[in-house]
Amino acid sequence: MKKLQLLLVLLLLIPLAGCASQPADNDGIAVNDNLETIYNFSHPAPNHATGGQPKKHEVAMLADAGVDMIVNLRSHAEMADIHEAEWATHNHLAYYHIPIAGADDLTEENVKLFHQTLWLNEDKNIFMHCASSNRVGALMALRAAWFQGADTAEALAIGERYGMTSLRKRVEELLNE
């Protein structure tokens, strides 16, 4: 079942990848006070921003600030009444949805999909979110350790910079397995 879900996610990502805007100009995201209205907004790297669920008008502000794509880590259930893919498309942003419901979804398969999504779009300005950025930080920590060679301390520091809070204990467990 997990392999079927992964295949379906990959098949859904292929057509969306073609909707991406032009590559970033490598100047990064132009952070302004408007973006700070996004819940838990953070700018941990020149081409990365994180936060909670953006509202429709905030997706437009992200596009205006130079964001090229959105990576949404919220579960399907959390997105039931939110039409973020439409908002992203309307603003000419690539959109990727990798559903992570919680600690049980911090699997090697999901982290690999997240890693590949970021790696294939490393020239883009990316806004990553869940409800608070906790899942973003957890995936960034696991990605750093499992796919980028970071040691545990470095990975945890990266995770915290990207918003990891309550998932830290589970991430530590996974890194120490």
C-alpha positions as CSV (number, residue, x, y, z in Angstrom):
1,M,0.0,0.0,0.0
2,K,2.8,2.4,0.9
3,K,4.5,1.8,-2.5
4,L,1.2,2.5,-4.3
5,Q,0.8,5.7,-2.3
6,L,4.4,6.8,-3.2
7,L,3.8,5.9,-6.9
8,L,0.6,8.0,-6.9
9,V,2.3,11.0,-5.3
10,L,5.1,10.7,-7.9
11,L,2.6,10.5,-10.7
12,L,0.9,13.6,-9.3
13,L,4.1,15.5,-9.1
14,I,5.2,15.0,-12.7
15,P,2.5,17.2,-14.3
16,L,2.8,19.8,-11.5
17,A,6.5,20.1,-12.1
18,G,5.8,21.4,-15.6
19,C,3.8,24.3,-14.1
20,A,6.9,25.7,-12.4
21,S,7.9,29.3,-13.0
22,Q,11.2,30.3,-14.4
23,P,14.3,29.3,-12.4
24,A,15.1,31.6,-9.5
25,D,17.5,34.5,-10.1
26,N,19.6,33.2,-7.1
27,D,19.0,36.4,-5.2
28,G,16.8,34.5,-2.8
29,I,13.4,35.4,-1.4
30,A,12.8,39.1,-0.8
31,V,11.4,39.0,2.7
32,N,9.2,41.8,3.7
33,D,6.8,42.7,6.5
34,N,3.9,41.2,4.6
35,L,5.4,37.7,4.7
36,E,5.7,38.0,8.4
37,T,1.9,37.7,8.6
38,I,2.2,34.0,7.6
39,Y,2.0,32.0,10.9
40,N,5.5,31.1,12.2
41,F,7.2,32.5,9.1
42,S,10.9,32.0,9.0
43,H,13.7,32.5,6.4
44,P,16.3,30.0,7.4
45,A,18.3,30.2,4.1
46,P,18.4,32.6,1.2
47,N,16.3,30.4,-1.1
48,H,14.1,28.8,1.6
49,A,11.2,30.1,3.7
50,T,9.1,28.1,6.1
51,G,5.9,28.6,8.1
52,G,2.4,27.5,8.8
53,Q,-0.5,27.2,6.3
54,P,-0.5,30.3,4.1
55,K,-3.8,31.9,3.3
56,K,-4.8,32.6,-0.4
57,H,-3.6,36.2,-0.3
58,E,-0.3,35.1,1.4
59,V,0.4,32.7,-1.5
60,A,0.2,35.7,-3.8
61,M,2.6,37.6,-1.5
62,L,5.0,34.7,-1.6
63,A,5.0,34.8,-5.4
64,D,5.6,38.6,-5.3
65,A,8.5,38.0,-3.0
66,G,10.2,35.7,-5.5
67,V,9.1,32.3,-4.3
68,D,9.0,29.8,-7.2
69,M,7.4,26.8,-5.5
70,I,5.6,25.6,-2.5
71,V,6.1,22.3,-0.7
72,N,3.1,21.4,1.5
73,L,3.6,18.8,4.2
74,R,0.1,18.9,5.6
75,S,-2.0,15.7,5.6
76,H,-4.8,15.2,3.1
77,A,-7.3,15.5,6.0
78,E,-5.8,18.9,7.0
79,M,-6.2,20.2,3.4
80,A,-9.8,19.1,2.9
81,D,-11.2,22.6,2.6
82,I,-8.0,24.4,1.5
83,H,-7.4,24.9,-2.2
84,E,-3.7,25.7,-2.1
85,A,-2.8,23.9,-5.3
86,E,-5.2,26.2,-7.2
87,W,-3.8,29.3,-5.4
88,A,-0.3,28.2,-6.3
89,T,-1.2,27.6,-9.9
90,H,-3.0,30.9,-10.2
91,N,0.2,32.6,-9.0
92,H,2.4,30.6,-11.4
93,L,4.1,28.6,-8.6
94,A,5.1,25.0,-8.8
95,Y,3.3,23.0,-6.1
96,Y,4.3,19.8,-4.3
97,H,2.2,18.0,-1.7
98,I,3.9,15.4,0.4
99,P,1.4,14.4,3.1
100,I,3.0,14.0,6.5
101,A,0.3,13.5,9.2
102,G,2.8,13.2,12.1
103,A,5.7,11.3,13.6
104,D,4.6,8.0,12.0
105,D,5.1,9.5,8.6
106,L,8.7,10.3,9.2
107,T,9.8,7.4,7.1
108,E,12.8,6.9,4.9
109,E,10.5,6.8,1.9
110,N,8.9,10.2,2.7
111,V,12.2,11.8,3.6
112,K,13.7,10.5,0.3
113,L,10.7,12.0,-1.7
114,F,11.2,15.3,0.2
115,H,15.0,15.2,-0.5
116,Q,14.5,14.5,-4.2
117,T,11.9,17.3,-4.5
118,L,14.3,19.8,-3.0
119,W,17.3,18.5,-4.8
120,L,15.6,18.6,-8.2
121,N,14.6,22.2,-7.5
122,E,17.7,23.5,-5.8
123,D,17.8,26.4,-8.1
124,K,14.3,27.6,-7.0
125,N,13.1,29.8,-4.1
126,I,11.0,27.5,-2.0
127,F,8.4,28.0,0.6
128,M,7.9,24.8,2.7
129,H,5.1,24.5,5.2
130,C,2.9,22.3,7.4
131,A,0.7,23.8,10.1
132,S,3.5,25.3,12.1
133,S,6.8,24.3,10.4
134,N,7.5,21.5,12.9
135,R,7.2,18.8,10.2
136,V,9.3,20.9,7.9
137,G,12.1,21.0,10.4
138,A,11.8,17.3,11.2
139,L,12.1,16.4,7.5
140,M,15.0,18.9,7.0
141,A,16.9,17.3,9.9
142,L,16.3,13.7,8.7
143,R,17.2,14.8,5.1
144,A,20.5,16.4,6.4
145,A,21.5,13.2,8.2
146,W,20.2,10.5,5.8
147,F,21.0,12.1,2.5
148,Q,23.5,14.9,3.0
149,G,26.0,13.4,5.5
150,A,25.3,15.6,8.5
151,D,26.0,14.2,11.9
152,T,23.2,14.1,14.5
153,A,24.1,17.4,16.2
154,E,24.2,19.2,12.8
155,A,21.0,17.6,11.6
156,L,19.1,18.6,14.8
157,A,20.4,22.2,14.5
158,I,19.2,22.3,10.9
159,G,15.8,20.9,12.0
160,E,15.4,23.5,14.7
161,R,16.4,26.3,12.3
162,Y,13.6,25.2,10.0
163,G,11.0,25.0,12.7
164,M,11.3,21.6,14.4
165,T,9.8,21.6,17.9
166,S,7.7,18.7,19.3
167,L,9.0,16.2,16.7
168,R,12.5,16.6,18.0
169,K,12.4,13.5,20.2
170,R,11.1,11.3,17.4
171,V,13.8,12.7,15.0
172,E,16.5,12.0,17.6
173,E,15.2,8.4,18.0
174,L,15.3,7.9,14.2
175,L,18.8,9.4,14.0
176,N,20.0,7.0,16.7
177,E,18.6,3.8,15.2
